[in-house]
């Protein structure tokens, strides 16, 4: 089901914001550091502490501790997908905003893309919204004038946004460290690849019996050594496609209204609703 697969890929992308990247490679550009005005380091008391870049366990532990305390997160998101770089080299760059919130009622996620740039073309208006509220996964496509709803959990048993996504992608900081150790070979990325000593990079390669071995060959990510928020991620699929993500104007633990996750659509949009398959 193409619509669902597209939606799942976008949610994977949304998850990756916490391991986010630039639409260029680590070798060609320096990831942009999160704004210290918006990120005040109150989450993990990071004003003076720096992590030893040679200690993988410490890196993973701090990343998990940092992200686990997020109550809200919003940022501008640039998502570059390159299909078959060796032959087709077809590029699609989407730009938009991402919103995440967690409170006593559960967690919510919204990714809204506003523009699409294909290959060497110009940015064009291209509006898509993806929303997950713990029960329903919703895609709103303004080009096709349609709304798709996919139920992912019982109404009375909503699931956490990142619990849902973690079954589809190895979320560092949301996945337990022993699980990462079990599923991946983890190595340090030389600082010269980021062209900065302010960032720590890790590279993950699925083990031969890993549940991710059929999806990805490598996943690389970099975290800022002060804020300990991820600033870059680059993933290569087993089919040779690559994904790069960049986050800009990051805001952490700022108030987000619930209305952000409830979008009205024009009445003439068609609707498709797929209830949960309980088999």
Secondary structure, 3 states (H helix, E strand, C coil): CHHHHHHHHHHHHHHHHHECCCCCCCCCCCCCCCCCCCCCCCCCCCCCCCCCCCCHHHHHHHHHHHHHCCCEEEEEEEEEEEECCCCCCEEEEEEEEEEEEEECCEEEEEEEEEEEEECCCCCEEEEEEEEECCCEEEEEECCCCEEEEEECCCCCCCCCHHHHHHCCCCCECCECHHHHHHHEEEEEECHHHCCCCCEEEEEEEECCCCCCCCCEEEEEEEEECCCCCEEEEEEEECCCCEEEEEEEEEEECCCCCHHHHCCCCCCCCEEEEECCCCC
